[in-house]
Each structure stands twice: as C-alpha cells, then as structure tokens.
Amino acid sequence: MGYDFILTTDRTMMSDHHGKEFIGFLATGPSYFLPESLWYYICCPKPKVDSEGKPVVAPYGLRKVEASLIDSGFKAAIIDPDYIERHVRGAKAVL
C-alpha cells in the first residue's frame, strides 16, 4: 500500500525509553566508552512495530498530524525510521 505522506522521526523521539522518561535524557549525550548499538539499546530501544513498520505507540504530535492528513483525504502513515526505505518510493513527501 502506497502512502502520499510518510511521517517519521529519529530513534530518540520514537522510543518509549523502556517506560522511564528520564532515560530519554541519556540519548542527548555522547556514547563514550560504549558501542553505539548498546548505547541505543539502553537509551532508546526500538519500538514495537507491525509488519509494515508502523509503530504501535508513536509521539502524540505525529499522531495529530497523521490524523489531520487522513481527515483531509490523504493516505498518511507514521513509519519507524528503520522501515522508511520500504515506503519512500511513490510518496509525495516524507515529513
């Protein structure tokens, strides 16, 4: 299914930070002494997504924009940054 508009954000904003919001502040700092993959797992783990790469939980602001675009008659979806390449072709814009 092609979308007119793809909404996404970086990993630090898409993550739920293990349910502890203050862990999100770690993502703003450098990953000294740790491999980047471990740093991302600790600070901002990947969200749960469906088979298309749409996250189960997404930032409220993105959901509001998505709802507005859909209400205006466009095909829009929030896509996890790791799945963005599956949907870019044919999209009018990536936001």
N, C-alpha and C positions, 0 to 999 in steps of 0.2 A: 504494500500500500504506500503510495507516494504522498508526501506532505507538501503543502505550499510553504509552510513556515516551520522551521526546526528551532526549538528553544533549548539552550544548554548553558552550562556554566562550568567552571573548573571544579576539580575534585574537592577542594577545600570547602566550597559552598554547597556541593551536592551531598556531602557526607552528613550522617547524623552523629558523628564523633562518639560512637559507642553509647549513645544516650546520655552523655555527660557533656553539656555545652561548653564548659570551661576547657576541655581538652582541645577544642577548636582553636583556642589561642595559641597552642603549640605550633599549629600549622603556619603561623605568621613568622616563625623564627627559622633559622638555618638548621640543617640536619647534620650538625657537626658530630663526628665520631660514630655515626650510624649509616648503614647503607640506605639509600633513598627509598627503596621498596619497604624496608622495615619502618622507616620514618612515616611513610604514608599509611601503613597498616596501623600504627599507633595513633597518629593524629587524625587521619581522615580515611577510614576504611571505605571500600566500595559499597554503594547502596545496593539493596536488593532490586533487581530489575526483572521485567517479563521477557518473553522470547524476542521481542522487538527492540529491547534496550530501553524501554520506558521505565523509569524508577517508580517503585511503589509509593515512596514518600519523596516529595520534592519541595524546594523552598516556596513559601506562600506567594511571594511576588511573581514567580514564574507561573504558578498555577493561575493567578489572576489574569496575567497576560494571555496564557493559553485559552482560558475560558472566554475572554473578550474576543480573541481571534475566531474561535469556534462559533460564538454567537453572531459574529459578523459574516459567517458563511465560508470561512476558510478552513482548510484541513491543516491543523496545527498539532504539534506534539512536543512534549519535553522528552529529550533523549539524553541518556547518560553519555558523558564525553568519550567513553571507551567504545561506544557503538555508533558514533556520529557518522563515520565513513559509510555505513550501510545505507544512510538516508539522505546524504547530501545531493546525490545525483537527482536532478529533477526538481529540487526545492527552489522556490523563488528567493528565499532568504534564510540565512542562519542567524539567529538572534542570540 
